[in-house]
Amino acid sequence: AKELVGHLQQRGGTLDQIARELERTQTSFFERGLHWLSPLQQAELAGRIHVHPSTVSRAIADKYIETPHGFFSIKTLLPRSISGVSVQFIKRRIVDLVQENGDWSDRHLMLALNREAIHIKRRTVNKYRNELIAEGRLAESVAEAARARLARGRRAL
């Protein structure tokens, strides 16, 4: 029984280390919200706290954290990276670009993101745009206008 208690205390210590590192790394998220997450993979986090990546994976499995922006799975705070920025940041930039420029096509959005050193493919932009529409964060009407414009352009070719 003492051994089990020791293992549980060790797991708790690992979670404390993970929480402290997330607090240090994800400051922008805690201050501004989900779309300000910094890319941080589980393996990178494991290296920072000097444990094996599988230890991090087991420690955060089915664990949630309460933040100023609501409850999130700890895994949510470990987003993957595209060109050094998180997917959430890219989605926020897509929303900003669509709101600023109206009915830009996925290709135009891709080129704008590429100019910002976010190297992303057109089909990925389309995937993220559709996810944003499904989440209700991007107006369907703006997206429809972009699709209609794209369809008109294809017919002209």
N, C-alpha and C positions, 0 to 999 in steps of 0.2 A: 504494500500500500504506500509506503514511503517513497518507493521508486516512482510510482504513478504520480504522486503529488509533486515530486521533483520534475518530472517531465512536463506536467501542466504548468508549473512555475516557469520552466524554461520557455515553453510556448508563449506564455504571457509576456516574458521578457523580450522575445522575438517580435511580438506584436507591438510592444512599446517602442522598440527600435524602428520598426517599419513606420509607425505613426509619426515619430519624431522626424524621420527622413522625409516623409511625405509632406509634413508641415513645412520643412525647410525648402523642399523642391517645388512644391505647388502653391507658393505664396500668392501668385496672381489668381489662381483658382479660388482660394479662400477669400480673397478680397473682391474679385470681380465676377466670378461665376464659371460655369462649365466650359465655356468656349475659350477660356484662358488657361487651360491645362497645358503643361509643358510635357513634351514626349519623355517618357521614362518607362523602360521595359523592366520586367521582373528580374531578368538577369543582371541588369545594371544596378537595380536596387539591391540585389543580393550582394553584389561586389562592394557596394558602399557600406553595407552593414556586416560584411565579412561572414556570410553564410552561403550555403549552396542554393542555387535557384529553386531547387525542388522544395527546400525548406520554406522559402518565401511563398511558393505556390500553395503548399499545404497550410501555411499559417493564415493566408488570406482567403482560403476557400470558404465560401458561404459567410463571409464576414462583411458587415456594413458599418459605415461611419456617418455620424450626424455632423453636418456642416451648416454654415449660415445659409446655404442654398438648398437644404433638404438632406434626405438620407440617400447615400450612394453606396453601391458595392465598392469595396476597396479596389477591386480590379479596374473599376472605372477611372480611378486616379492614376492608372498606369497605362496611358494610351500609347498606341504605336505611333511611329513617326513617318512622315513623308517630307523629304527635303528639310528635315530638322524641325518641323512644326507638327502639331497634333492634328488629327483629323477634325476635331472640333473647331480648331482655329481655321482650317480650310473651309469648313462649312460656314463659319461666321463671315469669312471673306466673300464667299459666293453670295450670301444674303446681301452683304453690303454692296457688292458689284451689281447685282440685279436691281437693287433699290436705286442705285445711282444711275444706272444706264438702261433701265427698262428691259426691253425684250432682246437682250443680247443672246446670241446662240451659245451652245455649249463650247463651240470652237473659240468664240470670242472670249468667253470666260477663261478657257484654258490658256489662251495667249496672254491674257492679263495676269493670271496667276504665274505663268512662266516668267513674265517680266519682273515679277516680285521674287524671283528665284524659288518659286514653289513649282517643281517639275512634276506635272500631273498630266495624265492622258485625258482626252476628250470624253471617253466612255466613263472614266472615273468621275469627272465633273457631272456627267449625266446621272450617274448612280447617286451621287451626293445630292444633286438637285431633286431627284425623285424622293429621296429619304426626307429632305427638308419639306417637301410638299406634304408627304404622308404625316410628318410631325406637326404640320400646320404652321410652320415657321416661314414658309415661302408662299406667297399668294399664288393660288392656282391660276388666276387670270393672267399674271405676268408670265408664268411658265407656259400657259396655253398660247399666248402671243408669240413667245419664242419658238414654240413648236410649229406654229402656223407659218412664221417667217422662214424657218428652216425648210419646211415642206415647199413653200413657194420658191425658195432658192433652188431646191433640187429639181423642180419641174422646169425651171428656166435653163438648166444645164441640158 
